[in-house]
Amino acid sequence: MKELWAKFDDLASKSENEDVQFMIKAIKLHAEVVSSRLSALEATANTMAMQSAK
């Protein structure tokens, strides 16, 4: 994932247009939040699966 975040940063730094930089940073932030939420959801699902297997 760190490589993906670095690509977002690289794209933003290469753009001369501040609006484009802002959009790239907003997309990166959205991706980070979604990734975090999906990780939490996956952990919850794994916990529930382990509990139901008992």
C-alpha positions in Angstrom: 0.0 0.0 0.0 2.9 2.4 0.7 3.8 2.2 -3.0 0.3 3.2 -4.0 0.3 6.2 -1.6 3.7 7.2 -2.9 2.3 7.2 -6.5 -0.5 9.6 -5.4 2.1 11.9 -3.8 4.3 11.7 -7.0 1.3 12.5 -9.2 0.4 15.5 -7.1 3.9 16.8 -7.0 4.2 16.6 -10.8 1.1 18.7 -11.4 1.5 22.5 -11.7 -2.2 23.1 -11.4 -3.3 23.5 -7.7 -6.8 22.3 -8.4 -5.4 19.0 -9.9 -3.1 18.7 -6.9 -6.0 19.2 -4.5 -8.1 16.6 -6.4 -5.3 14.0 -6.3 -4.8 14.6 -2.6 -8.6 14.3 -2.0 -8.7 11.0 -3.9 -5.7 9.7 -1.9 -7.4 10.6 1.3 -10.6 8.9 0.2 -8.6 5.8 -0.7 -6.9 5.8 2.7 -10.2 6.0 4.5 -11.8 3.3 2.5 -8.8 1.1 2.9 -8.9 1.6 6.7 -12.6 0.9 6.9 -12.3 -2.3 4.8 -9.5 -3.5 7.0 -11.7 -3.0 10.1 -14.6 -4.7 8.4 -12.4 -7.7 7.4 -11.1 -8.0 10.9 -14.6 -8.0 12.3 -15.7 -10.6 9.8 -12.7 -12.8 10.7 -13.5 -12.5 14.4 -17.2 -13.4 13.8 -16.2 -16.4 11.7 -13.9 -17.7 14.4 -16.6 -17.3 17.0 -19.2 -19.1 15.0 -16.8 -22.0 14.3 -16.6 -22.8 18.0 
